[in-house]
Amino acid sequence: MWVLVFINIMMNGVSQDMEPVIEAWYEYPNMNECFIARDRLIEAVGGSNGYAPIGTQMVCIYRGGNDE
């Protein structure tokens, strides 16, 4: 199982510090599907050529178990 994690650096309204925030996460049965979804998410949020917009990152993380 693979998890795609969408991380965004945002201003904390209370402390006024920039902090990483997990915007979303999605599960996929194998690495290939996770990487395809990562590329689509990058494009959906305004990135291009496989690069996420500044202040964001999308990461596929292996969670264990058997890939389908």
N, C-alpha and C positions, 0 to 999 in steps of 0.2 A: 504494500500500500504506500502511496506517495501523497504528500500534502503540498499544495501550492499556497504559499503564504504571501500576502500582499502587505508590504510595510511602507508607511508614509511618515516622513518627518514633519511634525506639526507643532505649532505654538500651543503650549499649555496655557489656558485662559487664567488659571490661578497663579502659577509661579512665573509666567511669562518666559519660560525656558522652552527651547526646542527639544522635542522628545520623539522617539520612535513610537508609532502606533500601529498595531496590527489592524488593518482595515477589513480584511476578510481572509478566509482560508477555505480551500476546496480540496476534496479527496479524489484521488484517481487510482485505478487499479495497477497502473504500470508507469514507468518513467517516461516512455514515449508520449502517452496521453497527457501527462503533467507538463512536459515541455511544449507540446502543441498549445495547451491551454495558456501557458505562460506567454507565449508569443502573441496569442490573441488578446490577452489581457493588456499587454504592453501597448498594443495598437489602440485598444479601446480607451485607454486613459491618456492617449496623446503621445506615446513614444513612437520611435521609428527605427527601422533597420536593426531590430533586436535589442535596442537600448531603451530602458525605462526613463521616464521624465526625471529631471533633477529632483532630488528629495524623495524619490520612491525607489522601491526594488521589489521584485517578485522572485521568490526562491522556491524551488522544488526540493523537498526534504523527504528522504526515505524514512518511513515510519516502522518498517519491519514487516514480516510476513512474506508470503509468496506473491510475486508478480503474476498477473494473469497473462 
